[in-house]
Amino acid sequence: MSVTTIAVIGGTGPQGRGLAYRLARAGHSIVLGSRDASRASAAAVELGHELEIGSVELRRVAGNVTGASNLDAAASAPVVLLAVPYDGHTELVSSLAAALAGKIVISCVNPLGFDKQGPFGLDVPAGSAAEEAASLAGGATVVGAFHHLSAPLLLDQDADLSHEDVLVCGDDREAKELVMGLAADVTGGRGVDAGRLRLARQLEPLTAVLISVNKRYKTRSGVSITGLTQASHERVPA
Ligand SMILES: NC(=O)c1ccc[n+]([C@@H]2O[C@H](COP(=O)([O-])OP(=O)(O)OC[C@H]3O[C@@H](n4cnc5c(N)ncnc54)[C@H](OP(=O)(O)O)[C@@H]3O)[C@@H](O)[C@H]2O)c1
C-alpha cells in the first residue's frame, strides 16, 4: 500500500509508541500527539533514535516522526489513531471532533477494568469505545483495530508479529481496506475483516481474556484466526 501520514493521539504511551514504531518502519510518516506538545516532541525524538539504531535498510525506508499537541496532530494527518485510555476518552474525542471530520480514525481503545479477580470489560454506554468515537466525531470514519497487539512486543525491534492476526471492524469498506493494509505493515502478517463496527463490543473486552491468559501462562498472547486460506481471505463483501 502507499505510505501515508498517521497521527497517533496519546502517542506518548506504550501502545501509541509501539504502533508508531512499526508504522514508521514500514515508511509511514508519524505525528505523535500528546496533551503536552513538548512531551510529544520528546517521544518523537526518542522514537527517531530507535529507528536510527536499526539496519541501514530500515534507516533508508523509515518514515519521519514528529510530535505535536493532540489537536495539531489530528489536524495534520488523513489517518488518526486513538491510543488513549478509555478513562478520559469521551472528553478527548469530543475536543478533537472538528479536527477528525473527513478522516479515517482508528481506535485500539480497550475499556477495561481491573479488580481483585483480574481484568474485565467495562460497560460502555455507546456499546464500545469505537462506537463512542464514531458518535462523538460524526464526520469521521471510525475503524476498530489493533486491540490485541501487545505494546512491549510492538516496541521490541526483534519481535516477529507475523503470526498475529489484527481483527479489523468498521462500516466503511474502503476505510477497512486501508486499515487492513496498515495492519499488515505493523505485523508483517495480515489484517482480518471482522465485520461491522458494532463488533468492537466483542473485540475490545476480548483483551481482558488475553491479559488473563498472559498472567496465567506468563506470556504475551495474541489472536490468530484459523480457517482463512489465501483464497478465502479475498472475501465476499458483507
Ligand atoms: N498497552 C498495551 O499493551 C495495549 C494493547 C492493546 C490496546 N491498548 C489500548 O491502547 C490504549 C493506549 O494504551 P497505553 O497502554 O498506551 O495507555 P496509557 O499509557 O495509559 O496512555 C497513553 C497516553 O494517553 C494519554 N492520556 C492518559 N490519560 C489521558 C486522559 N485522561 N485524557 C487524554 N489523554 C490521556 C497520555 O499521554 P499524554 O499525557 O502525553 O497526553 C498517555 O501517555 C488504551 O485504550 C489501551 O486499552 C493497549
PDBQT file of the ligand as one rigid body, heavy atoms in Angstrom, charges set to zero:
ROOT
HETATM    1  N1  LIG A 301      -0.566  -1.235  26.384  1.00  0.00    +0.000 N 
HETATM    2  C1  LIG A 301      -0.953  -2.243  25.620  1.00  0.00    +0.000 C 
HETATM    3  O1  LIG A 301      -0.271  -3.300  25.533  1.00  0.00    +0.000 OA
HETATM    4  C2  LIG A 301      -2.230  -2.132  24.806  1.00  0.00    +0.000 A 
HETATM    5  C3  LIG A 301      -2.535  -3.164  23.906  1.00  0.00    +0.000 A 
HETATM    6  C4  LIG A 301      -3.700  -3.044  23.117  1.00  0.00    +0.000 A 
HETATM    7  C5  LIG A 301      -4.533  -1.924  23.254  1.00  0.00    +0.000 A 
HETATM    8  N2  LIG A 301      -4.204  -0.970  24.168  1.00  0.00    +0.000 N 
HETATM    9  C6  LIG A 301      -5.114   0.178  24.305  1.00  0.00    +0.000 C 
HETATM   10  O2  LIG A 301      -4.438   1.297  23.761  1.00  0.00    +0.000 OA
HETATM   11  C7  LIG A 301      -4.779   2.468  24.516  1.00  0.00    +0.000 C 
HETATM   12  C8  LIG A 301      -3.462   3.101  24.987  1.00  0.00    +0.000 C 
HETATM   13  O3  LIG A 301      -2.784   2.183  25.809  1.00  0.00    +0.000 OA
HETATM   14  P1  LIG A 301      -1.482   2.623  26.645  1.00  0.00    +0.000 P 
HETATM   15  O4  LIG A 301      -1.083   1.457  27.447  1.00  0.00    +0.000 OA
HETATM   16  O5  LIG A 301      -0.505   3.261  25.713  1.00  0.00    +0.000 OA
HETATM   17  O6  LIG A 301      -2.153   3.735  27.586  1.00  0.00    +0.000 OA
HETATM   18  P2  LIG A 301      -1.543   4.840  28.577  1.00  0.00    +0.000 P 
HETATM   19  O7  LIG A 301      -0.066   4.710  28.643  1.00  0.00    +0.000 OA
HETATM   20  O8  LIG A 301      -2.298   4.742  29.857  1.00  0.00    +0.000 OA
HETATM   21  O9  LIG A 301      -1.982   6.191  27.867  1.00  0.00    +0.000 OA
HETATM   22  C9  LIG A 301      -1.499   6.598  26.620  1.00  0.00    +0.000 C 
HETATM   23  C10 LIG A 301      -1.363   8.102  26.588  1.00  0.00    +0.000 C 
HETATM   24  O10 LIG A 301      -2.659   8.682  26.672  1.00  0.00    +0.000 OA
HETATM   25  C11 LIG A 301      -2.554   9.961  27.301  1.00  0.00    +0.000 C 
HETATM   26  N3  LIG A 301      -3.579  10.052  28.346  1.00  0.00    +0.000 N 
HETATM   27  C12 LIG A 301      -3.583   9.449  29.559  1.00  0.00    +0.000 A 
HETATM   28  N4  LIG A 301      -4.700   9.757  30.235  1.00  0.00    +0.000 NA
HETATM   29  C13 LIG A 301      -5.408  10.587  29.434  1.00  0.00    +0.000 A 
HETATM   30  C14 LIG A 301      -6.651  11.269  29.579  1.00  0.00    +0.000 A 
HETATM   31  N5  LIG A 301      -7.402  11.160  30.691  1.00  0.00    +0.000 N 
HETATM   32  N6  LIG A 301      -7.069  12.056  28.548  1.00  0.00    +0.000 NA
HETATM   33  C15 LIG A 301      -6.323  12.191  27.432  1.00  0.00    +0.000 A 
HETATM   34  N7  LIG A 301      -5.130  11.579  27.241  1.00  0.00    +0.000 NA
HETATM   35  C16 LIG A 301      -4.692  10.782  28.235  1.00  0.00    +0.000 A 
HETATM   36  C17 LIG A 301      -1.154  10.059  27.887  1.00  0.00    +0.000 C 
HETATM   37  O11 LIG A 301      -0.411  10.929  27.044  1.00  0.00    +0.000 OA
HETATM   38  P3  LIG A 301      -0.101  12.470  27.432  1.00  0.00    +0.000 P 
HETATM   39  O12 LIG A 301      -0.023  12.524  28.937  1.00  0.00    +0.000 OA
HETATM   40  O13 LIG A 301       1.229  12.698  26.784  1.00  0.00    +0.000 OA
HETATM   41  O14 LIG A 301      -1.221  13.239  26.841  1.00  0.00    +0.000 OA
HETATM   42  C18 LIG A 301      -0.589   8.663  27.758  1.00  0.00    +0.000 C 
HETATM   43  O15 LIG A 301       0.802   8.634  27.512  1.00  0.00    +0.000 OA
HETATM   44  C19 LIG A 301      -5.669   2.007  25.679  1.00  0.00    +0.000 C 
HETATM   45  O16 LIG A 301      -7.013   2.259  25.384  1.00  0.00    +0.000 OA
HETATM   46  C20 LIG A 301      -5.405   0.514  25.762  1.00  0.00    +0.000 C 
HETATM   47  O17 LIG A 301      -6.538  -0.203  26.220  1.00  0.00    +0.000 OA
HETATM   48  C21 LIG A 301      -3.065  -1.043  24.937  1.00  0.00    +0.000 A 
ENDROOT
TORSDOF 0
